[in-house]
Amino acid sequence: MPGHSIWSRYSFAWVTAGFFIISLVGHWLFGWFAFAEEAATHGQAPEAGSYVIEMLRDTFENWQSEFLQLIWQVAGLALLLHVGSPQSKEGEDRMEAKLDEILKRVAPSDGEAIIDELDEAYAGRHTDPQYKQRSERRE
């Protein structure tokens, strides 16, 4: 979009990045306070190296439990729907049947021939019952 700055074109991404940075800094800052307090209760001085290792572990545990779960739910669902689970075929088969019927009614003389031509051109769903029936009719 000409005339719009990078800030307005990607405003959602900037706000999301801002929330992410603020939450990450807050997590590490308050983690430092807890780490320092725990070290003081044991009579030790807090060490930055130990703190970084502990906070990296905690951060990755949080990301693993939250982000990986969410990624699997979104990506796994999308993958299963598009790869050909029965749920994804249900809507497509219904829509294809409706379109076939419309084509037959709009072009009664050559509708069936057009449907057969399209089926040949886009054949590949050999597991569909409708595909099997059509191929049996052709033989």
Residue, then its C-alpha position, 0 to 999 in steps of 0.5 A: m500500500p503506497g503512502h503507508s509506513i511500515w508501522s501502519r502496514y504491519s501494526f498487528a505484528w508490531v503490537t504482537a512483538g511489543f507484547f512478546i518483548i514486554s512479557l519476556v523482559g518481565h519474565w526475566l526481570f521478576g525471575w532475577f528477583a526470585f533467583a536473587e532472593e533464593a540465593a540470599t536465603h541460602g547465604q549466597a550471592p546470585e550468579a548471572g551464569s546460573y541465573v541465565i541457565e535457569m531462566l533459559r530452561d524455564t523459558f524453553e519449558n514454557w514455550q514447549s508446553e504452550f507454543l508446541q501444543l498450539i502449533w500442533q493443534v493448528a498445524g496438525l489440524a490444517l495438515l489433516l484437513h488438507v491431506g485428506s481426512p474423512q472430515s475434509k472430504e465430506g464438504e468437498d464431495r458434497m460441493e462437487a455433487k452440487l456443482d455436478e447437478i447444477l452443470k447437468r441442469v444448466a447444460p442438459s445436452d452436454g453437462e455429463a460430458i463436461i463432468d466426465e472431462l473434468d473428472e478425467a482432468y482432475a482424477g486422483r482421488h481414487t478412494d472416493p466412492q463417487y470416483k469408483q462409481r464413475s470409473e465403473r460407468r465408463e468401463 
